Amino acid sequence: MCRNIRTLYNFDPPATDDEVHASALQFVRKLSGFAKPSKANEPVFNWAVAEIAHIAHHLLEDLETNAPPRNREIEAAKAKARAQLRYG
């Protein structure tokens, strides 16, 4: 999975606009194969990022769960521990 595309749902505090935008940007980069689009493709690339971020916001707002919200600090510590095991 792309490094900036992370689970953003059911966290306390909720995902920020910047986190959603970073995930949308990484998704469009992966789909298009461009890290930075050419001037000719820049408008459609930026449009796609904005649309995907907009849809992602709706998704995050409309999902429902009975699970308690996850703590960002605890999840970050778990990820750091997994990385430590993986990369030493």
N, C-alpha and C positions, 0 to 999 in steps of 0.2 A: 504494500500500500504506500501511497505517497506520504512523505514525511509530515506535511502540514494538514493532511486530511485525517483528523482525529475525531473521536466521538465527542460531540458537542452537546448531546442531549442529557438532561437530568442531572445537571450540576448545580451546586449552590456556591457562589452566585452563577446565574445563567451565562451562557456564551455571549461574548461581546460582538459588536458589529465587526470589529477588526478580525476576530477569530473566524467568523463566518466568511468574511471576504477573503482571508488567507486560504481557507479551504477551497472556496470557489475558484480562486486564481490557480491553485495547484491542480485542481481538477481540469480546468480548461487547458492549462499547460500540458497536462498528460494526454488529453484527448487530441490536441492539435499538434503536439510534437514541438511546439515553439516555447522556448524559455522567454523570449521577447519577440513579439511579432514584427514583421516588416511594417513600414509606414502604410503600405497598401492594405494590410490586414489588421492594423491596429484598431480601427473603429469597431469592426465586427468582433474582434477578440475582447475588447473592453465591454462591449454590449453583452457578450456571452457571460462574462464574469459577473456583471451586474444582475443579469437575469437569474443566474444560478444562485447567487447570494440572496436575491429576493425570494426565490422559491424555497431555499433552505431556511430562511427566517420563518416563512409560513409553516413549513414542516415542523420546526422546533416548537413553534407556538401551539400547534394543533395536536401534537402527539400527547397521549395520556398514559400514565403509569401509576401503579400502586406502590412502587418501590420508593424508598426514601432517596432524596437527592444525594449524589456522590460528592465527596469532598475533594476539591482540586488538589489540595496539598497532599492528601493521602494517595491519590491516584498518581501524582507526580513522583512521590517517593517509591511507589511500586514500580513505575516505569524506570526510574533510575536504578533500582535494584536489579531489574531484568537486564538492563543494559550492562551493568557491572558484571553479571554472570556471563553474558554473551560476549562482551569485548574485553573483559579483564581489567 
